[in-house]
Amino acid sequence: MEKIRCGWCEKDDLYRKYHDEEWGNPVYDDQKIFEFLILESFQAGLSWYTILSKREHFTKAFDGFDYKKIAKYEDKKN
């Protein structure tokens, strides 16, 4: 049986995976909520696809979105 998907996600596998596994699902995990807060902040003026395509880089830059570690940053990132 083929999945029923929204038309906007048929661009490629990245969008389909996001649609099928994340979009529309409630999030209760603090670290995942923080990840989306960061990603949404960078999304301003850009397409969500652009952010998703750079998600791996954001994850690295923000230490896996570990907000407890980030809260301890000093002027120079540890």
C-alpha positions as CSV (number, residue, x, y, z in Angstrom):
1,M,0.0,0.0,0.0
2,E,1.4,3.4,-1.0
3,K,1.6,6.2,1.5
4,I,-0.6,9.1,1.0
5,R,1.5,12.3,1.1
6,C,1.0,16.0,0.8
7,G,2.0,17.4,-2.6
8,W,4.6,19.7,-1.1
9,C,6.8,16.8,0.1
10,E,7.2,15.1,-3.3
11,K,10.3,17.1,-4.2
12,D,12.7,14.4,-3.1
13,D,13.6,11.8,-0.5
14,L,14.7,14.4,2.1
15,Y,11.3,16.0,2.1
16,R,9.4,12.7,1.9
17,K,11.4,11.4,4.9
18,Y,10.6,14.5,6.9
19,H,7.0,14.3,6.0
20,D,6.7,10.6,6.8
21,E,8.7,10.6,10.1
22,E,8.4,14.1,11.6
23,W,5.9,16.5,10.1
24,G,2.7,16.7,12.1
25,N,3.9,14.6,15.0
26,P,3.8,16.0,18.4
27,V,7.2,16.6,20.1
28,Y,7.7,16.3,23.8
29,D,11.4,15.8,24.1
30,D,13.2,18.9,25.3
31,Q,16.3,18.4,23.1
32,K,14.1,17.8,20.0
33,I,12.1,20.9,20.8
34,F,15.3,22.9,21.1
35,E,16.5,21.6,17.8
36,F,13.3,22.8,16.1
37,L,13.5,26.1,17.8
38,I,17.0,26.6,16.4
39,L,16.1,25.3,12.9
40,E,13.0,27.5,12.8
41,S,15.1,30.5,13.9
42,F,17.4,30.0,10.9
43,Q,14.5,29.4,8.6
44,A,13.3,33.0,8.6
45,G,13.3,34.1,5.0
46,L,14.5,30.7,3.7
47,S,12.6,27.6,2.6
48,W,12.2,24.8,5.1
49,Y,13.8,22.6,2.5
50,T,17.0,24.7,2.7
51,I,17.1,24.2,6.4
52,L,16.5,20.5,6.2
53,S,19.2,20.1,3.6
54,K,21.7,21.8,6.1
55,R,20.4,20.0,9.2
56,E,23.5,17.9,9.5
57,H,25.6,21.0,9.6
58,F,23.4,22.7,12.2
59,T,23.5,19.5,14.3
60,K,27.3,19.6,14.3
61,A,27.5,23.4,14.9
62,F,25.1,23.2,17.9
63,D,26.7,20.1,19.4
64,G,23.8,17.8,18.6
65,F,21.4,20.5,19.9
66,D,22.5,19.7,23.5
67,Y,21.0,22.7,25.2
68,K,22.7,21.9,28.5
69,K,26.1,21.9,26.9
70,I,25.2,25.1,24.9
71,A,24.1,26.8,28.1
72,K,27.7,26.4,29.4
73,Y,29.3,28.0,26.4
74,E,31.7,30.9,27.1
75,D,32.8,33.6,24.6
76,K,34.7,30.9,22.8
77,K,32.8,27.7,22.1
78,N,34.1,24.8,24.2
